[in-house]
Amino acid sequence: MDLVNSHLIALFLIFGLGHPAREPVDPAKSVHVSNRVPCDGYTAPEEDLGTHAIFSPGASAREFVVSRFHKETCMLDIKGKCLHKEKAEWRDVWSVTSDQPSAGETLFVGSCDAWGSSDPAQYVLSGWYRESATGSKPVWKQATLKQISSQPEVFDFSDPNGGTARLELQRR
């Protein structure tokens, strides 16, 4: 086996095995998170949010994820022809799981889609629970988040096994 194939197999083993599958984020089940600083088109200010996650003891793992929407972009353009596009999608930028509850972590939320852009950045907070699958890998399912309070911002969800998760966001 040549060196290139062995590297590809190693990457597959590192990133492909043991990583639980998760369906794409559904913004309808999520809560939009935004920056209070308006996007001015010249800078890209960020707002930092303090986080505190609490998970009840339960049979299934649970997780909060903040995802940011990335527009379709051309990563490699040669003479006006795009050779490599990145598709438009939600990408994870922060998470906390029931295996490692957080207290006092900081979440940075940008106000603009990109430096110098007047388009606001789009973020969603979603809640997930791990469901046993018939195969060897567990599957993460998205739960519907509910906002409990607005000052401070508190969100929670329950999984089908009776486990609960609560996240508090404090604007600094």
NORSULCOR-V683998 format. One record per residue. N is the residue number from 1. OMEGA is omega in whole degrees, 0 to 359 (none if undefined). Layout:
N_OMEGA ; N_OMEGA
This chain:
1_182 ; 2_185 ; 3_181 ; 4_179 ; 5_180 ; 6_176 ; 7_178 ; 8_178 ; 9_178 ; 10_178 ; 11_178 ; 12_181 ; 13_181 ; 14_187 ; 15_185 ; 16_183 ; 17_175 ; 18_179 ; 19_183 ; 20_179 ; 21_176 ; 22_177 ; 23_178 ; 24_181 ; 25_178 ; 26_182 ; 27_180 ; 28_179 ; 29_185 ; 30_176 ; 31_179 ; 32_177 ; 33_182 ; 34_177 ; 35_179 ; 36_179 ; 37_183 ; 38_177 ; 39_185 ; 40_179 ; 41_181 ; 42_181 ; 43_177 ; 44_183 ; 45_177 ; 46_174 ; 47_179 ; 48_181 ; 49_172 ; 50_181 ; 51_174 ; 52_182 ; 53_177 ; 54_179 ; 55_176 ; 56_173 ; 57_182 ; 58_183 ; 59_184 ; 60_176 ; 61_178 ; 62_186 ; 63_168 ; 64_180 ; 65_170 ; 66_181 ; 67_179 ; 68_180 ; 69_177 ; 70_179 ; 71_176 ; 72_180 ; 73_176 ; 74_182 ; 75_181 ; 76_183 ; 77_178 ; 78_178 ; 79_176 ; 80_178 ; 81_182 ; 82_180 ; 83_179 ; 84_178 ; 85_168 ; 86_184 ; 87_176 ; 88_181 ; 89_173 ; 90_178 ; 91_181 ; 92_177 ; 93_180 ; 94_176 ; 95_174 ; 96_182 ; 97_178 ; 98_176 ; 99_182 ; 100_181 ; 101_183 ; 102_171 ; 103_176 ; 104_175 ; 105_180 ; 106_176 ; 107_180 ; 108_182 ; 109_179 ; 110_179 ; 111_184 ; 112_179 ; 113_178 ; 114_178 ; 115_179 ; 116_179 ; 117_176 ; 118_178 ; 119_179 ; 120_176 ; 121_179 ; 122_178 ; 123_171 ; 124_173 ; 125_180 ; 126_178 ; 127_185 ; 128_172 ; 129_182 ; 130_180 ; 131_178 ; 132_181 ; 133_179 ; 134_178 ; 135_183 ; 136_183 ; 137_173 ; 138_182 ; 139_176 ; 140_178 ; 141_180 ; 142_175 ; 143_176 ; 144_180 ; 145_174 ; 146_175 ; 147_182 ; 148_180 ; 149_180 ; 150_180 ; 151_359 ; 152_179 ; 153_181 ; 154_181 ; 155_176 ; 156_175 ; 157_176 ; 158_176 ; 159_182 ; 160_180 ; 161_178 ; 162_177 ; 163_179 ; 164_178 ; 165_181 ; 166_179 ; 167_177 ; 168_176 ; 169_179 ; 170_178 ; 171_184 ; 172_none
